[in-house]
Amino acid sequence: MALRPLCFGLRFRDKGRTLRVKASSRDPKRYVVEVERRGQETRRRGHPSLETAVQDFARAWRNRLH
């Protein structure tokens, strides 16, 4: 399996909530998950791998149901 930085991003939007996964601007081997809600400050979480970033993204997306 080739190890390359993510060359695209993930973005889901629903009812004023936006989740994004993108490569870190400081280190292209790390990834950032951003959770943005209308009227609240954007939360950013850094991850050492794409796998953990996508898991965090999925967990945050599922949490919108609760």
N, C-alpha and C positions, 0 to 999 in steps of 0.2 A: 504494500500500500504506500503510495506516495505521500510525503508529508509536505504539504504546501499550505500557506495561509489561506483563509477563506477569501475568495475573490468576489463574493456577493454577500448580501446581508439578508436577514430574516426580519420581517415586520408584520405584525398582526395588529389590527385595530378593531375595537368593539366598544361602543357606548362610552366614548371619551377616554378610553384606556388604550395605550399603545405600548407594545413590547417590541424590542429590537435586539438582535444579536449582530455584532459587527467586530471586525478585527480591531485590536487596540492600536491607537495611534502611536503609543510609546514603544510597544514591542509587537511586531506582526505575528509572533508565535502565540500570543495571548489573545483572549476574546473578552468582550464586554457585553453584559446584558443590561439593557436600560428599560425601566418600567416608568412610564409617564402617565400621569392621571391629570385630568382637567382640574385646575385649581390647587394642585399639590406640586411639591418639588420632585424633580426627576431623580429616581434612585438608580445608581449604577453599581454593578457588581462585576469584578474582574475574575477571570477563570484561566487556569494554566493550559486547558485544552478545549478543543471544540466539543468533545463529548460532554464534559461537565457543563459547558455553556448551554448546550442544547437541552440537557436534563433540567437545568435551572429555568430555562425558557419555558419548557413544557410544564414544570411545576407551577410557575407564575401564571401561565395561561389557564391552567386548571383552577387555580385559586380564585379566578374572577367569578366562578360559579358560586362561591360561598360568601 
